[in-house]
Amino acid sequence: MKKLVVFLFLAFAAGITMLFPGAAYADVNDFVINDFSAEYYLSNADSQGFVIVREKIELTFSDNNHGILRALPNTYKDKRLHLDVVDVRYGDGSSIPYTEYEENDNTVLKIGDANKTVTGKQVYEIDYSYKNVITFYEGYDEFYWDINGDDWDQPVEHVRARLYLDEALELQPNKLKCFSGSYGEQQQNCKITSSNSITDVLRLSGQDLVERTYDTVIIAETIAALQPNQTLTVIAVTDKSYFMPETTGERLLGIIPHLIKFIIPPILLGGYAVRHWLRVGRDPRGKRTIVPEYEAPFNLRPAEIGVLADFKVDHKDISATIIDLAVRGYIKIIEEKKIRKLRRDILVYSYELMNIDASGLLDYEKTILIGIFGSNLILGTVVTLESLKNKFYTSVAAAQKEITKKVVSDGLFAGNPLTAGYRLWVLMVLSIITTSILGPRLGVSFVGGMIITIIIILFCALAMPARTLKGVEAKEKAEGLKLYIQTAEADRIKMMQSPDAKYNQTSGPKRSVELFEKLLPYAAVFGVEKQWAAEFKDIYQTPPKWFSGNYNAFSTGYLAGALTGGMNTAMAASFAAPGNSGSSGFSGGGGFSGGGGGGGGGGGW
């Protein structure tokens, strides 16, 4: 299971790395944007607003760079903007290689030649268009746009925007604004004006993309340099009726592709996981009536009961096995106080070997005994828990495998419960990687559907281990044993005598020292050792031969606390493998956002 967790973590980390392919080193981001100018041509070629953008970015590289990254947002206020990149070129009009990738709901243009580097002053021009750029309000419509965007980590000396309006588009008087600064700031270190004295027909890359005349221009520019992560923002308010909001039918049609991407993964992949669990991952139906039991079912040892309950071998199960070996006369548990001069005194634990005849032990019990005392068992050998640190963990791992093997060979499980969900774990890893690769391209709806799918697969994988009919019977009887152990005798008698009782039995075997010791390891597995100890406090007043403790007056409560409290704490260090030290680093693009649509950000590479 530990290896599986590590594998899943590495797969997730690999997926995250793929999700952020645009990470850049700090030195390639050491440049200054001298001038960022953009022209916007706004019309109703799309009824919700269509804008063609021409950007010109002049900058100075301090180091050798291949080029720049330009991140263009794909959404604004939960609306898809339908970005279309038309052309990318150098300032002199010559072509420049570029690639596109998706990151954090942005289309990132990686501009430049991977086989060449440039330095000093450079000029880049980008042409692209957006749809759905208008926000509709009662009485007016609004074009609210970030120019350079607030996710550049470089200072910008000057920003200038020219917004050309279609001749049929009317501005509302005195409804032009500009802001400059970081997200949320309302500084106005900028100026904005409008003019009706210009007529222009837009040409992009030698083609008439829009046969429209633009007779109004709005000019906005900064009057002070922008610091990193600051942007110029323009707001223009127009009259109603030129742009038209989406109809209900259009909105529904727009939702359908997202709905398909959201529901298909859970239906196909999640449905497969559920079907696989229904077919091979469910327990057979048992009696479903739990009655008190006075001994372990099928002579199962405590650790086997532990696996039956939760499908895995916990450290608690190993500890209960050690207590069981002590009760059966193989080990003596010794508790002593260690006096320390400058710090608080502590309790330390050690084991003494009391019986070297291992012929009556199960394989995993022999493994644990040899793991503590060594392969050459010598009567009277004393081993401290401290000395087992960084060594005993190998025996624990071997014993865990042997315990699992035994419950399968005993017919309690149809197969290894630790690997029962292997097929679904693989499916989940592949789903994580698929989400990391396709998520940025297919959007939030696909990612949301895949997250639900992964959760469904995870729950089905965790629920996959299936007990056999014998295993179900053993589990129900084990629950009955737990019921007997944790229920006080007086309460048990009341339960037996109740007219609503589902069973008609005696209150159980007579309390005795032998009974207490016999079931104590099972109580430890169930986590009810304190309740079990309280039942015997009046008859179990002499310490057993297999325990020597640091106490003034012995009690069953002290014994239970020492075995499952202090000893377990000390034993935890010996269970653990030696730790490894190390570090990892991760860098990726942040979320490109601003007060308005567009904008985005960028960097170098």
N, C-alpha and C positions, 0 to 999 in steps of 0.2 A: 504493500500500500504506500509505503514511504517513497519507493521508486516511482510509483504512479503519480504521486503528488508532485514530485520533482519534474517528471516528464510533462505534466500538464502546465506547470509554471513556466518551463522553458518554451513550450509551444505558445503559451499566451504571450511571453516576452518577445518571441519571434514574430508573432502576429502584430504586436504593438510596434515593433521596429519597422515592419512593412507598412504600417499605417502612416508612419512619418518618414518618408524617404527623403524629404527635403531638408533635413538637418544640416546646418552649415557650421564651419569652424569660425571662431571669433575673428581671426585675422582677415578673412574675406569680407567681413562686414565693416571693415574699417575704411569707410569712404564718406564723402559729403555729397548731398544732392544740391547742386548749384541752382538749378531751375527746374521746376515741375510745371509744365503748362499743358492744358487740356482744352479741347474744343468739344462741345456737346451740341448735337442737332436733335431737337425734341419735336416729335410729331405724334399723330394718332395713327401711324401706319399699323400699330397694334392698338386696339381700342382702349387698353388699359395703360397706354403710354409706351412709346418706342423711342429709344435714344441711341444715336450713333456717336461713338467716342473716338477722338484722336488724341493720344497722349504723346508728349515729347518730354523725355527725361534726360537732362544734362547733369552729369556727375563727374566727380574726380576720385579715382581709385588711388589709395595710398600704397597698396600692395599689388601683387600680380593676381588678377582675377580672370576667370573665364567669362564672366558676365554677371547678370543680375537675375534675381527671382522676382516676379511680379504676381502677387496674389490678388485675384479678382473674385469678390464674393458671389455666390450663386443664389443667395436668398436675401430678402429684406423684409422684416416684420412677418416672418413665416410665409412669405410669398416666394415662389421660384421666379428668378429673373431671366431665365432662358438665355444665358450668355452665348454669344457666337463670336469667336475670335476670327477676325478677317485677315490681318496681316501684321507681321513683325519685321522691322528692318532697322538698319543703322540710320543715323541722322542724315547721311548723304544719299539715302534712298536705296542703297545696296542691300541685298538680302542677308539675313542672319539666321543661322540654325536655331531652332528652339523646340522644346518638347513640352507637353502638358501632363500634369498629374493632379489628382484630387487630394485635398488635405483640409480637414476641419470645415467642410462645406464651402470650400473655395476651389476655384481652378487656378493652379499655380503654373505660370509660364516660366520655364527654366531657359533663359535666353543666353546664348553664347555657344562657343565651340569648345567641346571638351578637350580637343587636341591643341588648343591655342590659349594663351593668356594675354591680357591687355592691362595697361596701367595708365595713370594720368587721366586726362579729360576724355570722356566718352559720351555719345549721344545715342539714345534708343527711342524709336517711335513704335507705337502699338495702336492698331485700329481694331475696335470690337464694337458690338452692339448688345443692348439689353432690351427685353420686353418687360411689361408689367411693372413699370417704374413709378407710376402715379399712386398716391394715397388719397382716398376719397373721404371727404368730410361733408357735413351738412352745410350747404351754401357755397362751398369752394372745393377745389382740388389742389393738391400740393406736390411739387417736385422738391424733395428734400435729399440732398446729395453730398456725400463726402468726396472731395476732389483727389487728394493724394492718399488719404486713408491714414488711420492712426496706429498702424502696426508696422511702421518703419522704425528700426532702431537707430536710424541715422538722422542728423539734423538736416533741415531743408532751408536753404537761404531765401528762396522766393517761390511762391506758388501763384499761378494765374489761371483763371478759368474763363472761357467765353462760351456762353450758353445761347445758341441760336434757336429761335422759336419759329415754328411754321406760321405763315402769314395769316392763317385763320385762327390762331391761338391768341386770346386776349389775356393780358396780365391784369390782375386787380391792382388798382393804384395803391402806392405806398405799402405794398406787401412783398418787398424784397428785403432779405436779410442775409448777412454773412457772419460766421463765427470762426474763431481760430483758437486752437488749444487742444488739450487732452480731452478724452471722452467725458462728456458731462459738463465741461466748463463752458462758460458763456462770455468769454473774452471776445472783443471785437477789434482785434488788431488787424483790421482788414477794411477794404472799401468796396462798394458795389454800386454800379450804375447801369442804366439801360438806355438804348438808343434805337430809333426807328429809321435810321438813315442808311441802312445797309441792305443790300439784296444779294443773295448768294445761292448757288446751286451746288450741292455737295457732291464731290467726287472722291472716291476712295479707291486707291490702287488702279487708277485709270478707268474705273467703271462707274456709271451713274447708278448707284445702288438705290437711291430714292429720288424720284422725279418730283421734287418739292422745292418751293421757294421759301427761304427763311428771311423775313424782313425785319426782325427784331433781334437785337443781341444784348445780352446781359453780361457785363464784365465784372468779375470779382478778383481781387488779388490781395495778398498779404502786404502789410506795411512794416512788418517785423519778421525776422527769421523764426522759423518753427524749430522747436527742440524735438529730440526723438519722441516718437509716439504722439505727435500732435498733427492735426489736420486742418485744412481749410474746408468749411462746410457752407453750402449755398442753399437758400430756401427761396423758392418762387411760388407764389400763390396765383392760380389761374381761375377764370370763370368756369362755371359748370357747363355741361352739354358738349364741350369739345371732346373730352375723354368720356368713356362709358365704362362703368364698373361691370364686373362679370355678372351674368345672370345666374340664377340658381342652377339652371341646367348646365351652364358652363362650369360652375364650381363643382357640381357633382361629377361631370365628365373629367375634370381635372383631378378629382380625388381617386377615381377608379384605378389609374396606374399605381398610385401609392398604396391603395388598398390591396391590390394584387400582390405587390412586393411585400406587404406586411403579412398577408395570410398564407401565402404559398409555402414558405419555409416551415411554419408550425404544422400545416396540414400534411406535407410530405415527410419531412424529417422527424418532426415531433410525433406524427402519427405512426411512423415506423417504430420509433422507440416505445411508444405505448403498446403497440401490437406485440412487439418482441417481449415486453414485460408480461403482458397478459398470457402469452403462449408458454413461456418458460421461467418466468420470474416470480410466480405466486405460490404461496404455500398451499398444500391441500387443506381442506376444511377439517378442523378437529372437533372435539366435543364442545369447546368454548365454555366449559363450566370448570371453574377453578375450585378445587377442594383442598383442604390441608393435607400435605404429604409429610411423612416423618423420616424419609430417607431419600437419597438421590436416585433418580430414575435410572434403570439399566446399569447401576453401579458406576455411574459417571463420576469422574474426579472433578474437583472445583473448577479447574481451568477449562474443562470441556463444557461445563455448565455455562461458563462465561462466554464461550464462543457461540453456544446455542442461543444465547440471549441477544447478542449484538453482532454476530457474524465475524468478529475479529478477536485476536488474542491481545488483550490489554496488559499493561504492566501490572495492573491490579490482579489479573489472573495468575501471573508469575509469582507475585507476592503471596497469593492464597496457596499456591502450590508449595512454596517454601514453608508456610505455616502448617500445611497438611503433612509435609515430610517431618516437621518437628513433632507434631502430635503423634505420628506413627513411629517415633523413636529413632529417626535417622539423624536429626539435627538438634542441637541445643542452641537456643537463642540467648545471647548474653547482652545485657544492657548495663552500661557503666557510666558514671559521671566523670567527665574530663575537666579538671580544674585548670583554668587559665588565669594568669596573673593580671593581665591588662584588659581582658575581655570577659564577657559573661560566660559562666560555665556552661558546657553543653553535654548532651547525652550521646555516647558513641555505642555502636553495636558491632557484635562479632558473632560468628557461628562456630560451633564445635561439632566435629563429626562423632556421632555416637554409635553408628552401625555401618559396617563396611560391606555387608551382604546386600548387594544391589540386585540380586536375582529376582526379587519380587516387585521390582519397580518397572514402570512403563518406560518406553524409550525416552520421552521428553523429561521424565523425572530423573533418569540417569544423566541426561545431558546437563540438567541444572545442578545436580549433585557434583558432577565432575567439573563443571564450570566454576563452582565455588572452591572445591578442595583439590582439584587437579586429578589427572588420570590415575595416579598412584594413591589410592585411598588408604590413609593411615589412621587408625582409630585414635581419637583424642586430638587430632589436628584442629587448631584454632585459626580462623581467618577473619580479619577485620573487614567490615564493609568498605572502609577507606581504601584498602589494598586492592579491592575488586574494580576500582574506578579505571576506566579506559581498557578493561580486559573482559569483564563479565558480559558486556553487550553482545559479543559474538555468540556466546552460549545462549543468551536470551533469544537472539534472532533464529538460531537453530532450533531451539525449543518451540518457538512460535510456529515454525513450519511443521514440526512433528506433531504438535497438538492439532493443527488444522488437518493434517493428513489422517490423524486418528479419527476425528469426527466424521470424515468422509468415508473411511474404511468401515466404520461402525454403522454406516447406513443412515446417518442423521442428515446428511446433505447429499444432493444428487451430484454435486461437483464442488471444486474448491470455492468456498464463498468469497475469497479475496479476488478471484479472477472471473467470477460469474458475469460481471458486467463489462468485460473487456471490450466486446464489440461496440457497446454503447460509449465507452470511454474514448475509443478511437474515433467514433462518429462525432463526439463532442469536440475533440481536438481539431478535427477537420473542419467542423463548423466554425470554431474560433478563428482558424486561419482564413477560411473563406470570408468571414465577416470582415477581417482586417484588410483583405485584398479588395473585395468588391464593395464594402460598405461606403467608402468615400465616393465611389462612382455612382452607386445606386441610391444613395441618400438615406435620410433618417428613417423612413418607413421600412426599408429593407433591414437596417440595423436593428430597429425595434422588433421586427418579426424574428430576426435571428437570435436576439437576446431571449425572447420568450421560448424559442426553439431550444436553445442551449439549456435554459432552466428546466424545460420538460425532460430533455435527455439526461441531465444531471440527476433529477429525482428518480427517473426510471433506472439509471445505472446504480444509484445507491440502494434502490429497492430490489435489485436483481437477485441477490442470493436467495435461493429457495430451499426450504427444508423438505425432507421427505415426509411421508405420513408418520413414520417412526420418529422423525425429528420433531414434528408438531406435537405428537404425544409426549415426547420427552420434555419439550418446552413447557407444555401445560402442567406437567407434573413438577417441573422445576419451579414454576410460578406457585404451585401449591406448597412446595417446600419453603419458599420465601414467605408465603402467607403464614405458615406455621411458625417460622423463626421470628418474624417481626411482630407477631400478635401476642400480647400478654396472656398468661394462662387464664386469668379471670375473664378476659374478653373472649377467649376461645370457648370457654364453658358456656357463656351467654349465647354465643353464635350457635353452638351445638343444640342448645335447648330452645332456641327461638322457633316458633311455629312456622316462620318463613324460611328456615334453613333449607338449603338445596341438597343437604346431605345429612346422614344420620350416623355419626361416628362418635367415638370417645374423644376426649380432649387430647389424646396423644400418649406417648410413652411416659413413664415416670421420669421426673427430672433426676439427673444424676451427673456426677463429674464426667463419666464416660460419654454421656449424651452431649454435654456441653462441648467437650473437646472434639468429638466426632463431627459436629455440625459447625464449629467455629470457622473453619476455612470456607465453608459455603456461605456463612453469614458475611465474611469478608468480601466474597465475590459479589453478593447482593448489595453490599454497602449498609447492612443493618446489624453490624457486629455490636454496636452499643446497646441496641434493644435486646439482643440475645444475651449479652453479658448481664444486663439488669435483671433478667429472669433468674439468674443463678447466684446473685450476690449473697444470699443467705446460706447457701450450701457449698459454695466453692470458695473457701477462705484460706486455703493453703496453696502456695505456688506450685505449679506442676514441675516435674523433673526436667522438662524440656525448655524451661524458661527461668532465667536468673536476671532479676531486675533491680533497679535502683529505687527502692521504695521503703518507707517506714512501716507501713501497714499494707499488706497485699489485699487487692480486691479484684473482682472480675472486670470492673470498669477500668482499673489501671492497666490490666493485662490487654484488654481490647484496644485501649488508647495507645499503648506502647507498640503493639503489633501492626496496627493499621495507621497510626499517626506518626510517631517518632521514627520507627523503623522504615516505614514507607518513604518518608522524607529523605532519610539517609540513603536508602536503597536507590532512589531515583537517579543519583549521580552515577551509580554503577551500571544502570540500565542504558544510559546514553552513550552513543559513540563519541569519540573525540571530536571536538568542534573544529571547523575550518574558519579562518578569518579571510576577509576579502572585501572588495567594494565593487560597485558597478555604477556606471554613469549613463545617463540618458538625456538627449536633447532633441527637441522637436519644435515645430512651429506652433505658435499660440493661436488663439482664435482671433481672426481678423474682423474687427467690428468698429463701427463708429456711430455717430448720432444719426446719420442718414444712410441711404443706400449707397452701393458702390464703394469707392474708396479702396478699402483693403489694406495692402501693405506690401512689403517685399524685403529683400536683402541681397547679399552677394553670394557668389559661389566660385 
